[in-house]
């Protein structure tokens, strides 16, 4: 599979920074991220289909280990389902790395269901929840 530009570098960089666990919600848009994480060899990956559950599962791992954990999902409203866990992580100062995919820019606004840009996602979640010394939103 040909990976979109930067995905391998992103995964390598996260690993070099000490990140080694990822909770992945399977989807078509985030397939390159899923494959890069699982093929890397340095990540323990968990597959959980429900994003809300996956967010809290990742939060639990981060609470137990004190290390950043990746939570990864597909496009559309899927990323918003991480919100309850992200808010909990923010207030407890627990490190989470949120990786979400997006549809190609030219596909947005074509009246497909559950589609909007990541910019829309970050406008819905108040800014203080997205920016923290211990949390990265990509």
C-alpha positions as CSV (number, residue, x, y, z in Angstrom):
1,X,0.0,0.0,0.0
2,X,1.3,3.5,-0.9
3,X,1.1,5.7,2.2
4,X,0.1,9.3,1.9
5,X,3.1,11.7,2.4
6,X,4.3,12.0,6.0
7,X,2.5,9.1,7.6
8,X,5.5,6.8,8.0
9,X,7.5,9.8,9.3
10,X,4.8,10.7,11.8
11,X,4.6,7.1,13.2
12,X,8.4,6.9,13.4
13,X,8.5,10.2,15.2
14,X,5.9,9.2,17.7
15,X,7.7,6.0,18.4
16,X,11.0,7.9,18.9
17,X,9.3,10.1,21.4
18,X,8.4,7.1,23.5
19,X,4.8,6.4,22.3
20,X,4.3,2.7,21.9
21,X,0.5,2.0,22.4
22,X,-2.3,2.8,20.0
23,X,-6.0,2.3,20.2
24,X,-7.4,2.1,16.6
25,X,-11.0,2.4,15.5
26,X,-11.1,0.7,12.1
27,X,-12.3,2.7,9.1
28,X,-11.6,3.3,5.5
29,X,-10.2,6.8,5.7
30,X,-7.7,6.0,8.5
31,X,-6.5,2.7,6.9
32,X,-3.1,4.2,6.1
33,X,-2.6,5.2,9.7
34,X,-3.8,1.8,11.0
35,X,-1.5,-0.1,8.6
36,X,1.5,2.1,9.4
37,X,1.0,1.7,13.2
38,X,0.5,-2.1,13.0
39,X,3.4,-2.7,10.5
40,X,5.8,-0.5,12.4
41,X,6.5,-3.3,14.9
42,X,7.1,-1.0,17.9
43,X,3.4,-0.3,18.8
44,X,1.0,-2.5,20.8
45,X,-2.2,-1.9,18.9
46,X,-5.7,-2.4,20.2
47,X,-8.7,-2.5,17.8
48,X,-12.0,-1.1,19.2
49,X,-14.8,-0.4,16.8
50,X,-16.7,2.1,19.0
51,X,-14.9,5.5,19.2
52,X,-16.3,6.5,22.5
53,X,-15.2,3.2,24.1
54,X,-11.8,3.5,22.4
55,X,-11.2,6.9,23.7
56,X,-11.8,5.8,27.3
57,X,-9.8,2.6,26.7
58,X,-6.9,4.8,25.6
59,X,-7.4,7.1,28.6
60,X,-7.2,4.1,30.9
61,X,-3.9,2.9,29.4
62,X,-2.5,6.4,29.7
63,X,-3.6,6.7,33.3
64,X,-2.1,3.3,34.1
65,X,1.2,3.9,32.3
66,X,1.6,7.6,32.6
67,X,2.7,7.6,28.9
68,X,1.1,9.1,25.9
69,X,-1.4,6.8,24.0
70,X,-2.6,7.3,20.4
71,X,-6.3,7.1,19.7
72,X,-7.0,6.9,16.0
73,X,-10.2,7.0,14.0
74,X,-11.7,7.6,10.6
75,X,-13.3,10.8,9.1
76,X,-16.6,12.5,9.7
77,X,-18.1,12.6,13.1
78,X,-16.0,9.7,14.4
79,X,-13.5,12.0,16.0
80,X,-16.1,13.8,17.9
81,X,-17.0,10.6,19.7
82,X,-13.5,10.8,21.3
83,X,-14.6,14.1,23.0
84,X,-15.7,12.8,26.4
85,X,-12.4,11.0,26.9
86,X,-10.4,13.9,25.6
87,X,-12.1,16.2,28.1
88,X,-11.3,13.8,30.9
89,X,-7.7,13.6,29.8
90,X,-7.4,17.3,29.6
91,X,-8.7,17.9,33.2
92,X,-6.6,15.1,34.6
93,X,-3.5,16.2,32.5
94,X,-3.3,12.7,31.0
95,X,-1.4,12.5,27.7
96,X,-3.4,11.5,24.6
97,X,-2.5,11.8,21.0
98,X,-5.6,12.0,18.7
99,X,-5.1,11.0,15.1
100,X,-8.1,11.3,12.8
101,X,-8.4,11.0,9.0
102,X,-10.3,13.2,6.6
103,X,-12.0,12.8,3.2
104,X,-10.3,14.4,0.3
105,X,-11.0,18.2,0.3
106,X,-12.8,18.0,-3.0
107,X,-15.3,15.5,-1.6
108,X,-16.4,17.8,1.2
109,X,-19.8,19.5,0.6
110,X,-21.2,16.9,-1.7
111,X,-24.1,16.1,0.6
112,X,-22.7,12.7,1.8
113,X,-23.7,11.9,5.4
114,X,-21.4,12.6,8.4
115,X,-18.9,14.7,6.5
116,X,-17.2,17.8,7.6
117,X,-13.6,19.0,7.8
118,X,-11.3,18.7,10.8
119,X,-11.5,22.5,11.0
120,X,-15.2,22.0,11.8
121,X,-14.3,19.4,14.5
122,X,-11.9,21.8,16.2
123,X,-14.5,24.6,16.1
124,X,-17.0,22.4,17.9
125,X,-14.6,21.4,20.7
126,X,-13.5,24.4,22.8
127,X,-9.9,25.5,22.1
128,X,-8.6,24.9,25.6
129,X,-9.4,21.2,25.2
130,X,-7.3,20.9,22.0
131,X,-4.1,22.7,23.2
132,X,-2.3,21.5,26.2
133,X,1.3,20.8,27.2
134,X,0.5,17.1,27.5
135,X,-2.0,16.6,24.6
136,X,-1.6,16.8,20.9
137,X,-4.5,17.1,18.4
138,X,-3.5,16.3,14.8
